[in-house]
Amino acid sequence: MAALLEVTNLCKTYIVNKSQNNVLRNINFSLHAGEFVSVMGPSGSGKSTLLYTVSGMDRLTAGEVVFDGESLSQLSEKGMAELRLHKMGFIFQQMHMLSNLSVYDNIILSGYESLSGKRGGQGRSRSEVNQYADELMRKLNIMETAGHDITEVSGGQLQRACICRALINKPAMLFADEPTGALNSKAAQEVMSELCRINREGTTLMVVTHDVKVAAQSDKVLYMVDGNIQGEHVLGKYIPEQGPRERERSLTGWLMEMGW
Ligand SMILES: Nc1ncnc2c1ncn2[C@@H]1O[C@H](COP(=O)(O)OP(=O)(O)OP(=O)(O)O)[C@@H](O)[C@H]1O
């Protein structure tokens, strides 16, 4: 089976004040449809940059990223925006909700946008987008926040609204940067349960996290050091009934070996 995401010799260099910062150095990995991978590593090792580059939010400097058969460097800005709108979902901390719109309107916005897109918005009508938004909000238990301003909901509710927004176009893959970073442990676990459920339903997940509890729920963990993937730890599919303890213990042991 072909990989959904295939990353080959990926390099990303930033030039700041005429000096060159080689943030990603020859990264290679692939993800199959339905996988859930976490990316861990020290601060500044390039985790967010990796997420941005493989999801087409930022251009790569060298190498190749192929997503669902399309090479990102071959796409124009418009082509890349279309690919992101229709096939990818994002939960990034800096992608704030629009403060002049209600929670509901924030969620449906890119759903409506996709209807006029070149890829056809999966042939849906506006009312079908609305229905899907209702379904997502019900599943994530935030229906009662629909008409609220985004300043009138809790951090956990807002994060669940971000997940609904990211899923509105039924993306093949969801990219998340510290999706539980700003949440208390109860809200974090609720968000993780939702992400795991979405993954079990078939959406591929790539999550950057510093949290062992989050990473222990993924199928495999990549550990980055200084712009390279230093190691990979395979955990297999998380079965909620078995609980996370053993996985957390095994992951923590491996992270220690990695120098975490
Ligand atoms: N837009 C940018 N322009 C210039 N340099 C950047 C840019 N984005 C990131 N960097 C640099 O790239 C390096 C890696 O940053 P990145 O945010 O990817 O690390 P990280 O592993 O996600 O860190 P953290 O865990 O602290 O979020 C850092 O040295 C950072 O300063």
The ligand as a MOL file (V3000), in Angstrom:
LIG
                    3D

  0  0  0     0  0            999 V3000
M  V30 BEGIN CTAB
M  V30 COUNTS 31 33 0 0 0
M  V30 BEGIN ATOM
M  V30 1 N 9.9430 31.3070 10.8080 0
M  V30 2 C 11.1730 31.1010 11.2970 0
M  V30 3 N 12.2060 31.8820 10.9190 0
M  V30 4 C 13.4350 31.6520 11.3900 0
M  V30 5 N 13.7820 30.6660 12.2500 0
M  V30 6 C 12.8060 29.8530 12.6610 0
M  V30 7 C 11.4510 30.0160 12.2170 0
M  V30 8 N 10.6890 29.0470 12.7770 0
M  V30 9 C 11.5220 28.3220 13.5530 0
M  V30 10 N 12.7890 28.8050 13.4880 0
M  V30 11 C 13.9590 28.2460 14.1880 0
M  V30 12 O 13.9730 26.8550 13.9420 0
M  V30 13 C 14.4420 26.1510 15.0860 0
M  V30 14 C 13.4440 25.0530 15.4410 0
M  V30 15 O 12.2190 25.6540 15.8530 0
M  V30 16 P 10.9020 24.7870 16.0920 0
M  V30 17 O 9.8420 25.7290 16.5480 0
M  V30 18 O 10.6380 23.9660 14.9060 0
M  V30 19 O 11.3630 23.8570 17.2950 0
M  V30 20 P 10.4960 22.9350 18.2590 0
M  V30 21 O 11.2500 21.6680 18.3910 0
M  V30 22 O 9.0930 22.8640 17.7750 0
M  V30 23 O 10.5700 23.7690 19.6160 0
M  V30 24 P 9.5350 23.8720 20.8500 0
M  V30 25 O 9.4680 22.5170 21.4660 0
M  V30 26 O 10.2000 24.8660 21.7480 0
M  V30 27 O 8.2300 24.3650 20.3010 0
M  V30 28 C 14.6500 27.1820 16.1790 0
M  V30 29 O 16.0220 27.5000 16.2080 0
M  V30 30 C 13.8480 28.3630 15.7010 0
M  V30 31 O 14.4030 29.5620 16.1490 0
M  V30 END ATOM
M  V30 BEGIN BOND
M  V30 1 1 1 2
M  V30 2 1 2 3
M  V30 3 2 2 7
M  V30 4 2 3 4
M  V30 5 1 4 5
M  V30 6 2 5 6
M  V30 7 1 6 7
M  V30 8 1 6 10
M  V30 9 1 7 8
M  V30 10 2 8 9
M  V30 11 1 9 10
M  V30 12 1 10 11
M  V30 13 1 11 12
M  V30 14 1 11 30
M  V30 15 1 12 13
M  V30 16 1 13 14
M  V30 17 1 13 28
M  V30 18 1 14 15
M  V30 19 1 15 16
M  V30 20 2 16 17
M  V30 21 1 16 18
M  V30 22 1 16 19
M  V30 23 1 19 20
M  V30 24 2 20 21
M  V30 25 1 20 22
M  V30 26 1 20 23
M  V30 27 1 23 24
M  V30 28 2 24 25
M  V30 29 1 24 26
M  V30 30 1 24 27
M  V30 31 1 28 29
M  V30 32 1 28 30
M  V30 33 1 30 31
M  V30 END BOND
M  V30 END CTAB
M  END
